[in-house]
Amino acid sequence: MSDAALTLSCTRCGAGISNDDLTGGLAVRVDGELVCQMCVDTLPGEAVVRINQVRALRGLEVTTYLVKREQAPKLQLYSFTTSANITSHRRKLATDGFFEAPPLPPLSERQRLPTPPPPPKIVTDRVARGQMPARKPMLIAAGATVVVLAGIALAVALAAPDKKAVVADGNATEVPTPVPPKAMKTRLDYPVDALQAWTLASKDRECPTLVQQSIAQELIRKRTTMLDEADAALEEKRLDDATALANALTLPEDIDFRDVRRRENELRTRLLTARTVASAPKPALPLPAPVAPNPVVPDPVIPPAVPTPPLPAPAGVVVAASDGSLRLMAEDARIEGTKLSLDIRGNIKALTGWQNSEDAPTWKVRIDRPGNFRIEVRTASANTEACLFQVQSGDQRVANVVPPTGAWDKFRMTMLGVIALNTAGEVEIRMGAIDAKTWRGLNVAEVQFHPTNDPPSPPPALPTTAPPVPTPTPPPTDKPIEPTVVVTPWNGAFVTGGRDRAPRLVPLDGSEHVPAGLPGGVAQVFRSGKSQALKRHAAFLDLANAPASGGGVVVLVHPGRNDRNEIVASLTDGKGTTVKFEPVILPDDEWTPLILPVSAAEGLDPSQLLTLALEDGAKAGHIPDDAGFLIATTVTVSGRAPVQTDLALRASALLPDPKRLANLPKLLDILARSRKKPNWQKLIEPARVRFVLGDWGRNQDWRAAMRKQLEPLVPGKQPQTMMTEINFDDGWLDAMTKGKDAALDPNLIHVAVLWTGGAETGVFPAAAQAMTGFWKKRLDQVMGAGILPIVVLGPNLQSAERRAQAEQVWQQVATLAPVRLYGLPVIDLRALPTADDGTWDPATATLAAQLVVDAIGETVFSLRRLGAIK
C-alpha cells in the first residue's frame, strides 16, 4: 500500500486511515468522525461490542490480527478490539517477548456470515385502523460497504452522541453520554531519537508499558551497535575511535540497561589499560658519568660507551613494563594438560575448564630488574568454596586461597603474596594446584607481578602422607619471629566535621532499598554523605589506631548508582601522614572489595592507622546529596598482606537466575489469583514464614538459633511455631494447606520453606516417583494456596544407600518449570559436607542455617524491589 492511499486520518490520534481499513472494518466512522483501529478500544464498552458484531458480519473471526503495511514490511501492527485482549497481550509480551496473532485476511478470502432475514412488518394501531399505510422494511445489501459503515456508525451512535432522550412513563429526560477516554499513546508521540524518547516516556505516566519497553530495546540496540564498533576499533588499535564510540552515548539509570552498562564499563577498563600501555615512557638510556681530568698527566678524555638497549625478547616471552611490572595474560600462556583451554567469558579471554588439578599454564618471562614481586591474579569461580593454588618459579613458590566470585564470568583481582625472582634473564612462571584435595577449579584471566620492597611470603607447606616427625625445639637465635596475623574489624564510627553530611546507617530489614547481591556475613551497611568542602560524596572511617604492619585494609563497597564509575581511597596514620591510592574502577550494580595494602603507601606508618577516607572521583560532582555510595564490612589486617577472604563473607546460596526479577511477577500472578486478589502488589508479609523440615531438623537449639538470625530480616508478627516436621503420609500432605490447623494455613502463612534434606527418598524409591509424587504435586499445591514456596536442595542428610538417589532428585528439581520460568527461589546447599551416615557436624549445621537466612533475606529484597511486600 502506498502512502498516497492513506488519504484519511483518525480524528483522535491523527494516524493515517486507508480505504482498505474502512472497507475491511478495521477503521470506523463514529458520528461522522473517523476512528482508526488503535483508537477503537478507547470507545465505551458497549460500542466496542457492537463494532465486534459488525466485524463478524464482515468475515473477521478473531479479535486480534497482525496487520501488514507494504511501505514498512518489518513494522508489526496489530488490531486490538477489547481491553481484555490488550492486557493479555501485554502480559504475554512481558513474559515471553511475543504473542501469536493471525494475519489480517484480505477481503476476497473472508467468509461472511449469512445475511440476516429482513425484519417483519411492524403493524401499529394506526396501520391496523387504516389511518396510515404500513412501511416497507429497509433492505440491507450484504456486500455494500456503505451499509456496513452505516451499521457501525449506528452501533457507535448508541454510546457516542452528545445527549440522548430517554423516555420512561411518558417523560423525556436528557442524559449526557460519558466522554470517551483519551487516545492511547504510541511510539509516534515521542521523538525519533531513542534517548530523547526514553527520557520523555519514562516521565510520562500515560505512556503504555509496551511503548516504553519498545523504546528501551531500540536504545539497547543502538548502544550495542556502538559498542560492537568500539570493540572492533580497539582490536585494530584505533584508540581514539574506540574512545569516541565508548563516550558517544550515556544510557539512563534503569535496570533495563544494566547489562549494557556493565559492558560499557568493561570496555572503558580495557581502553584505560590499552592507553596506559601505549603511553608508557620508554626507559631512558643512562647518561655517561663525568670523567675527572688527571692533573698530572693530561690524558685525552675518552667518551664512555653508551649502553646498548636490551634486545627485543623472542616470540612467546613476556617482557616487563618500564616500571618493572609483568602482566601475564591468558592468551600468552602455554597450556599443559587435557582439560584446560583458552576461551572467552564475559568478553574476557580466560583459561577455562580447569577442573583437573594436574593441568597447569606456564609463561616465559624476561626479568630485567630482579627483586621481590607482589603477585595478583584475576580469577572467576562459581564454586561455593575457595580454591588453594600456587604460583612457582624455580624453587620459589607462593600459595594462597582465592575466594569464589559468584559466576564463571565474574572476574576479580586477588593478591596471593610476594615472591622473590632474583635471577635476571628468562625464567618460567608456572601456576597450578598444590594437591587434588584442595583444588576447586578456576577461570584465570591474568597474573600480575609488581615490584615491591616487602619480604617474600613464606612458602606453602607441601602435603604429605607420612605422619609428622617431632623435631626438637631449636635454640633461640637472633632471627626475627614471624609476625602474628591480626584482623581488626572496623568499629562502625566515622570522623565528621563542619557542614559535611555524616554517613547514615541503612537498615537491613528490607524497609529501605539495598542493592541485590549483598553477601552473607554483613552486619551493617552505611550510605555516604556529601562533603561540602569536596563538593562530592565522601566518608571518613575512624580506624581507631588499628595496627596494619605488613598488612593493610579491606573494605566492601557498592557504587549505589550506575554513573558512579570510580572511588578514591586514602589512609592517614597517627602522625597525620596521608597517602592516596589510585582510583578504583567500580563495576555497575556490584558489591566490590577494595584491597589497600600498606606496602603501596610509601611514607605511611602502618603501626597506627587513624582514618580511611573514601570519596567519589573528580567527575562525580553531579551526583545528588541523597545518592551516596554504600560501605559494608571493613577490616584492618596486620602480619601479612590483606586478602578478600579477610572480610569473612558468605557467597549467596541462591541458584543463579539472571532473569529472577523478570520472572518473579509470573509466580506472584499465580499466588494473587489463588488468593483472589486483583494484583500482587503488597501481597506478601515475609514475617509469615514457616519451615517444613525433614526428620533431621528436630534439634531445638539449632531451630532457635536459626530463628534468631532470621527475625531481623522479616520484621512483623511471626507465627509462634516457625518450623514444623514434614510427614510424607498422603493424608497429611493433602491437608497441609487446608484448614485452620494445617501446617501451611493460607490465612496465616505467606512463605513456605521446603527443606527435606532428601527425606522424600525414603518414601519414593525412584527419582521419577519423588518428582511426580512429591515435588511437582506439592509445589502446585502450595502455589495453589497462594503461598510462596522456597525450595532448599541439600545438604545430603541421607544414608549411604540413598545419597545418590537424593542427588538425582535435586538435579531434576532445579530444572522444574516454576524454577526456570517463574523465578521460584531455590537455595543450593548440596556442596556442604556431611558424614556417610547422613549426619552433619555443628559447624556445617550453623553454616547451613546462615546460608538459608542469607538467601531468604535476598529473596525479601527482590520482592520488596518489585513492590510485592506488604
N, C-alpha and C positions, 0 to 999 in steps of 0.2 A: 504494500500500500504506500503510495507516495504521500509526501507532506501536503501536497495540494488537495488531497482527498479530505484532509481534516479542515473542512470549511466552517464547522460549527465549534462552539466551545461551551463548557459547563459554566452555568451562571453562578455556581458555588465556589469552585476551585480554579476555574479558568483552563482546565485541561481540554485538549482537543477532542472533538467527537466526530467520527466519520459516519457516513450514511450506512455502512455495514453495521456499526454499533446500534444504530436506530432500528434498522430492519431486522437485526438479529435479536433484539430485545435486551441488549446489554445496557444501553442508554435509554432513558425515558424522558417524556415531556410531562411536566407537572404544572398545571395551571399556566400553560404556555411557555414555561421556562424549562430549558434543557438541564438534565441531571445526568452526569457520567456514571459509569459502573461503580467507581470507588465511592461516590457520594450517595449512592442509593441507600447504603447502610446507615446513613445519618438521618434518614427519614423516620417518622414514627413507625412503631412496630406493625400496626395494622396495615399501613401502606406497603411495607416490605412483604408481608404475607400475600397481599393481593397481587403485587408485582410478580412474585414467585409463581402464583397460579397462572398468570398470563404467560409467563415464560414457559411453563409446562405446555401450554397450548402451542407454543412456537417450537416445540421439539427439544427443549433443554431438559435432560433427565436428572442432572445433579445440580447442586447449588454452587460449586466451585469449579472453574475451568481455567486452564492455562491458555492465555491469550498471546498469540504471536504477532509481532509487528515486523513487516518486511524491512523498514528502514533501520531497525535495531534488532537483528536476529538474536543477539546474546542477552537482550534485556528480558527479564522474566516478569510478566504482568499476570495478575490473577483477578478473576471476577468474584468478589465476595458478596454474599447476599444476606447473610444473617450474622448477628453479633456473636452467636454461639460458635459459628464456624471460625470467625476471626480469632476468638480466644483459643479454640482448639489448635488452629494452625500455628499461632504464636508459640504455644507450648511445644508443639512438635518441632518447630524451628529451633527453639532454645535448647531442646534436649538432643535432637538427632541431626539438626542442621538442614533438614529438608522435610517436605511433606508431598504426598502424591496427589496429583490433580490431572484429570484427563484433558487433552487439548480441546479447545472450543471447536465443535464440528461446523463445517460450512453449511449454509442454508440448504444446499442441494442434498446433503446426507442426513438431514434431520427427519425423524419420523414424527409427524404431527399427530396429535390426538384427534379422534373424530370430532367433527363439528357438532356441538350440542343441538338437539332439536329446537325448533322455534317455540317460544313460549305460547301457551294457549291464549285464546282471545279473552280479554278482560271485559266482562259484561257488567256494567254498573246498573244501578237502579234507573238512571236516566235512559240508558240504552234499552233496558227491558220495557220501559214505558213508552219507547219510541220517540223520546224527546231529542235524541242525537244519535247519529249512526255510529256503529262500532268501528274503531280504528283498526287498520291492518297492522299486524305485528311487524317490527323492524327486522329486516333480513340482514344477517351478518355473513359476509363473504369470508370463508376461512383463509383464503390466500391473500387478502387485501392488507397491505401493511398499514394503511391509514386507519383501518378499523381497529387493528391491534393496538396501535399507538393511542387511538381514542379510548380503547378499553383501559389501557394503562393510565392515561390521564384521568379517566373516570374513577378508577380504583384509588389513585392517589388523592383525588379530589375529596374523597371521604374524610381525609385527615388534614388536607392542606389549605382549604380556603380560610380567609381571614375570619369570617364569622358564619355560623350556621344557625338556622332557625329550627328549634326542636319543639314539636307540637305535642303537648300532653294535656289531655282533658280539655281540648279546645283552646288552651292558652299557649301562645308562642313565646319562647324565651330564647334570647340570643346568647350563645355560649361561645366564647373565644377559643380558637384552636391553639394548642400548645405550640410555642415557637420551636422549630426544629433545631437540634444542636449544631454547633459549628462543624465545618467540614474537617475530616481528619487530615493532619499534615503529612506531606510526603517528602521525599528527598529533594524535590524541586523547590521546596520552600526554603532551602538553605543554600549558602554559597557553593560554587563549584569546587573551590579549594577545600580539600578534605579536612585540613586542620582548622580552618575558619568555620567550616560546617560543624565539626565536633564541638568547638568552643561554644557556638550558639545552641546547638541541640542539647548539650549536656546541662545547660542552664534553663532550657525551655521545658516547663512541666507538661506542656501539651504535646511534646514530641513523642510519638509512639516508640515503644521499645525496639521494634523491628527496624525502624528508620535509624535509631541511634546505633544499633548493632551493625547495620549495613555501613554506616559512615566509619565506624571503628575498623571494620575489616578493610574498607577502602584505604584508610590511613595506614594500617598494618602492611598491606601490600605495597603501598608507596614507599614506606620506610624500609621494608625488606629488600626491595629492588636497589635502593641506595646502598644498603649495607653489603649486598652482593657485589656491587660495583666497587665499593671501598675495599672489600677483601681481595678482589682481583688486582686493584691498584697496589695494594700492599705487597702482594706476591711478586708484582713486577717492579718493586722498589720505587714506585711513584708516590712518595710520602706526602707531597703537597696535595696531590689529587685525593689520596685516601683521607687526609685530614679534612679537606673541604667537604667531602661527602659525609664524613662522620659528624660534622658540625652543621650540616645543611638543614637539619630539621630537629626540633625539640619536641618530643612526644609529651602529651599531657600526663599528669599524675593520676593514673587509673589502673586498676588491676587488669583490665583488658590488654594493656600494653606491657605487662611485667616481663614476659619472655623476650620481647623485642628490646626492651631497655637493658635487660641482662646481656643480650648480645652486643648492644652498643658499648657497654662498659668493658666487655672482653676485647672488643675491637680497639677501644681507646688505650687499654693497657698494652696491647701488642704494638700500637703505634708509638706509645711512650718508650717502650723497650727498643723499638727499631730506631727511633730518633736518638736515643741515648747512645746506642752502638755507633750510629752514623756520625754523631758529633763528638765522640770521644777523642781527645787530643792524642796525637801520635807521640810516642816517647821521644823526648829531645836528646840529641847527642851531647855527651858531656863536653864542656869547654876544656881546652888544654890548660894544664896547670902552668902558672908563670915560672920561668926559669931565672934564678938569680945569677947575675954576671960574676965571673970569677975575678976578684980584684988583682990577683997576682998574674995569672996567665989568661989574658982575654981570648978565650977560645970562641970560635964562631958559634952563634946560637942556632941549634938545630931544632926546627919545629917538631913537636911530638906527633906521632902518628895518630890520626883520627881513628877512633874505634870503628870497626866495621859493624854496621847494624846486623842484628840477628837474621839469619837466613829464614825464609818462609818455611813453615812446617810442611811436611809431606801430607798428602791427602789422607784423611781419616784421623788426623791428630788435632786435638783441641788446643788452641793457643790461648794463653792468659791475656786478659784485657790490660789496659795501661795501668790500672791500679793493682794489678797482680791477681785479680779475681778470676775464677774459672766458672763457666756455665756449661754443664754437660746436658745437652738436650736428648730427648728420647730418640729422635731420628738419627743421631750420631752414634748410637750405641751398637756394639756388636753383641748379638744375642747368642747365648749358649743354652740349649735346651730344646724341648719339643713343644711346649705349650705357650711360652712367652712369644708375643708378636707385637708389631707396631700397628696401631690403629688410631682412629680419631674419636674422641669422647668430648662432646660439648664444644666442638670447634677447636679442640686442643689435641695435638699429636701426643700420644702417650704409649707406653709399654703396657699392654693389657693381657688378660688371660694368664696372669702369673699365679697359678694355683699349685704348681709343682715346686716344692722347696729346693729341688735340685737345679732349677733353671736360674740363670743369672745374666745380667747385662754387664758389659765391660766397656771402658773408654780408654783410648790412648791420649795422654795429655802431655804437654811440654811445660815444665816448671822452669821459669826464668829466675824467679826470686824465691829460693827455698825458705821455709819457715813453718809457722803454725797457721792452720786454716780452720775457720768456723764453717761447718757443713750444715746446709739447709736443703731439705727435699720438698718437692711439690708433689703431693700424692692425693689419691681419691680412693675411697673404700665404702662399700655399703654394709660391711660386716658389723656385727654388734660388739666385737671385741677388738682391742688394739693389737697391732702386729709388731713383733720384735724382729728387727733385721739389722744388718751391719753394712758399713762401707769400709773397704780394705784397700790398702796399697802396700804391697810387700809385707813386712811384718807389723805394719801399723794398722790398727783396727779401731773403729768407733761404732758403738751399737746403742740403740735406744728404741723405745716403743713409739709407734706412730698411731694416733687415735683414728677411728673411723670418721668420715666426713658426712655420712648420711646418704651418699649416692656415688655410683661409679664414675659420674661425670662432674662431680663437685670437688674441685681441686683446692687444696690449702697448703700453705708452707708450714713446715715443722723443723725446728732446729734439733739436730742429732747430737752435736757436741763438737769438740776441737780435735783435729788430727795433725800430726807432725809430718810434713813432707820435706825432708832435709836434703834430698838429692836433686841436683839440677839436671835438666835434660828430660828425656821422655820416660814416663812411668805409666803403669797401668792402674786404673781405678776399677775396682770390682764391687758390685752391690749384690747382696744375697742374704739368704736366711742363715740363722745360727744353727737351728735344727728344725726338724719337721714338726715337732710338738708345738713350738711357739709360732709357726708360720700360719698366717691367716689370709694371705693374698692381698695384692695392692695393684693399683694402676699408678704408674710413675710418669710424670711429665718432664721433670728436670731435676738435676742435682747441682747445687751452687757451692763453691768454695770461696770464702772471703778471708783475706789475710787478717790476723789478729795477734795481739800480744798475750792473750790468755794461755795458760798452760794446757797441754793436751789432756783430753779426758782419759780416765783410767780405762784400760782395755776390758772388754766384757769377759766374764767367766765362761769358759768352754764347757758344754755339757759333758758329763762323764757317767759311765755306768758303774765304775768302781766306787766302793764306799770311801768317804773321805778319810785320809790318814792323819791322825792327830800329829801336830808338829809342836815342838817346844816353843814357848814364848821367847821371841828374840830379845836380846838385851837392849836396853834403851839406847837410842842413838840421837844424834842432833838433827835427824831428818824430820822435817815438819810433818805434823799429823794431818791427815786428810780432813778437811773441814766438814762439820756436821751440816746436813741439809735441813733447813728450817723453812717451812711455808707458813707465812703470816697472813691470815685473812684480813681484809680491809674492814675497818670498824664502822663504815657507813656514814662517816662525818665529812662535811665539806668546809672549805675555807671561803668565806664570802666577805664582801666589804663594799662600802659606798652604796651606789644605787643599783648594783648588779642584782639580777633576779636569781635567787638561790635555786638549785635543782630541787625538784619535788618528788616525793615517793609515789610511784604508780601502783595502785592496788592490784593484786594478782587474783582477786576473786571473780574476775570477769566483768566487773562493773564498769571498767574502762578498757578501751581497746589496747591490747598488747599484740605486737606483730606475731604472726604464726611462726612456728619452728623454735620457740624458746626451749632450750634444752632443759632436761630434768636436773635437779640439784640447785636451781637458782632460788635463793630465798628472798631477794629484794631486787627491784628494778627502779631506777631513777631516770627522770627526764630532765635534760639540761635546761638552764635558763639563759636569757640573752644578756650578754655583758654590755653595759652602757659605754664602757671605755673602749672595748674592742669593736663594738658595733656588729657583733655576731655572737652565736651561741658558744658558751664555754662552761666548763665545770672544773673546779679545783678540789681534788680529793685529798683529804688530810690523811697522810700515811703514818702519822704519829711516830716519826723517827724509826720506822721499821728497818731492820738490817737487810742489806742486799749485797753483801760482799761476794763477789764471784757469781752473782745471780742477776736479778732484775725483777720486772713487774709484768704480770699478765692480767689483762682486763678484757671483759666481754662487752662488746658494743653493738648497737644497731643503728643504721642511718636515720630511721624514722620517716624518711621521705626519699622518693626516687631521684630528686635533683640534688641530693647531698652525696657527692661523689668521693670526698676525701675527709680525713680528720688528721689533725696535727697533735702530737703528744710531746710533752716536755717534763723533765724531772728536776726537782730542786732539792739540794741537800741541806743539812743543818747549818752550813756556813753561808747559805744564800746563793750558792752557785747554781745556775740554771742551764741545762743542756737541752736543746730542742732536737727532736728526731725528724727524719724525713717524713713528708706526708704519706699517709697510708691510704691506698685506694680501697673504698668500701663497695662491695657488691650490693646490688639492689635487693632490698627486702630480705636480708640475711643477717643472722647473728654472727659476728666475726670476732675471733680472739686476736687482740693486739699483743705481741710479744716484744717487750722492751728490755733487751739485755744491757746491763750497765757497762759491758765491755765496749759498746758502741757509743758511750757517753764519756768522751775524754774530758778529764778535769773534774769529774764528779766524785764526791766522797761517798762510796756505796755503803759505808757503815751506818749512816743515818740518812734515810730518805724522808724529807719533810712533806713534799707536795707532788702529786701527779696532776698535771694540767692537760685537759683535753679540750680542743677548740676546733671550730669549723675552719675550712680553708679561706683564703682571702676573697674568693669569689662567691661566698655564701651569705653575703650581707642582705640579700633579698628575702631570706627565709623568715617567716613571721615569728613573733615572740613566743607563741604557744606551740611551735613545731620543732622542739628540740630533739637532739639525738638521745638514745637510750643507753644507760650504763647498768650493767648487771654485776656478776661476780668479779671480784678483783682480789688478787693475792700478790704478796711480795715474797720472793724466793732468795735465799742465801745458801752458799755452799756449792752451787752448780748452776749451769745455765738454765733459765726458765724454759718450760715447755708447756704446750697447750693442756696436757693432762693434769697440770697443777691446779687447774680450775675445778677438778673433780666433778665434771658434768656428766650427765647421762644422755646418751642418744635416744631419740624418740623410738618407741617400740611399735608405733602405728605402722601398719603396712603402707608403703609409699603409694600415694594416689594423687598425681598432679591435677586430676580433674575433680577432686573431692568437693570443692566449693561449688563447682558447676553441677555436680550430680546429686548432692545432698537435697536440693529442693524437690527432686523427684520422690525421694524417700519421705520427705516431710509432707508432700501432697497426699501420699498414701495414708500417713498417720492422721492427717487432718480429716480426710474423708471417713476414716474409720471412727473417728470421734465426733463426726457430724459437725465439724467446724467449717466456716466459709473459707478460711485460708489458714496457713501455718504460721502466720505472724504471731509471736509471743505464745507459741503453742506449748512449749516445754519448760517445766520447772526442774532444773538439774538436781535440786536437793531431793527430789522424789526418786531416788535411785535404790535399786535392790540388786544384790549379787545372788545368782543361782550357782552354787558351787558343787563340785563333786564331793565324795565322802572323804577326800583327803583334806578338806578345808575345815576340819572340826576344831582346830586349836583356837580356843577363845582368846588367848593372849595375842596371837597373830591377827585375829579379826579386829580386836580392839585397837591395836597399833595401826592397822590399815585404815580404820575408820577415822582415827585421829589425824592421819595425813590427808585424808580426803575432805574432811569437813570445811577447811578454809577455801577450797576450790568450788564448793557447791553450797554457798550460804543459803539459809532458809529453813523452813520446817522439814526436817528429815524424818523418815519413818523410824519408829522405835527399834524395829528389827531390820537392819540394813542387809543382813546376809542370811541366806537360808540354804538348806541342803537339798539337792535335786533327788527326786525319786523317779526311776525310769519305768514305773508302772504306768500303763496306758491311761488308767483311770485318773491317776494323779496328774499326769501331763495334760490330759484333756481339760481338767478342771483348773489348770494352772492360771488361767486368765478369766475365770468365771466365778462370780460370787464375791461377797464381801470378805470372806476369809481366804480367798485364793492367794497363792504366793505372789502373783502378779496382778493384783486387783487394779483394773484400768482407772478406777476412780482415785486410787492412792498412788500408783506407780507410773512414772513417765519414762524412766530409763531402766532397762534390764541388762545387766552384765552377765552373759552366759559363759561360765568358766568351768568346764567339765574336767580338764586335765586328762582327757582321754577315757573317762569312766564309761562312756557310751559303748566302748568296745567290749565291755563285759556282758552287755545285753544283745548287741548286734555283732555277731562274729565276723561278718564280711563288711568291707568298706562301703560297698554299694547299699547294703541294708542300713548301715548307720546314716548314710546320706539321705536315703529316702524315708526311713522310719523315724529319724530324729531331726537332723539338721534342717532339711527342706521343709518338713511338716511343721516343726516348732517355730522356725523363723517366720513362716507365713502366719502362724497363729499369733505370735507376739505382735507382728506388724498389724495384723487384722484387728487387734485390740487397741490400736492406737499408741503402742508403746515402742520407743526407740530401742532396738537391740544393739548391744556392743558385744562382739564375739572375742574371746580370748583363746588363742591357739598355744598350747603348751603351758608350762613345761611338761615333759613326758613323765607322768607320775604313775605309770602302769608297770606291771611285772614284765619280766624279760620276754615272755611268750606273746605279749600283746603290744609291745612297744612299736614294732614295725607296722602293725595294723593301725595304731593311733596316728602315726606319721602319714600313712596313706589317706586317712580320713581328713586330716588337717590340710593336706595338699589340695584335696578336692573342695574343701570349704572355702579356701582362698580364691577359688575360681567361680563361685556361685554368682548368679545374675545380680542379686542385691548388692554384692560386693563390687562387681565390675561396673555395673550400670547405675546404681543408686547411691554410691558413696557410703555404704554401710561400714561403720568403723570396725576394724579388725586389729587387735593387739597381738603381736607376734612374740611369744616367749619361748619358741622352740629351741633356741640356742642355749638356754640356761641349763647348766649341768645338773643331773640327778643321778642317784645311785641305781644300780641294776635291779634292786628290789622295789623300785618305784617310790623312793623317799628322797627328800631334799634336806640339805643342812640348813641351819638357821640363817647363814649369810645369804644363801640362794633365796630362801623364803622372803627375807627382808628386801632383797633387790627386786624380786618379782612384784612385791607389793608397791615398791616405789615406782617401777616402770608402768604398772597399771594405773596408778594415781596420776602420773605424768600424762599418760595418753588420754585419760578421761578429762583432765584439765585442758589439754589441747583440743579435744572434741568440743568442750564447752565454749572455748574461744571461737571456734569455727561457727558454731550455732549462733553465738551472740553476734558475730560479724554479719551473719545473714538476717538477723532480726528475729530468730525463732525462739529466743529465751524470754521467758515471762518475768 
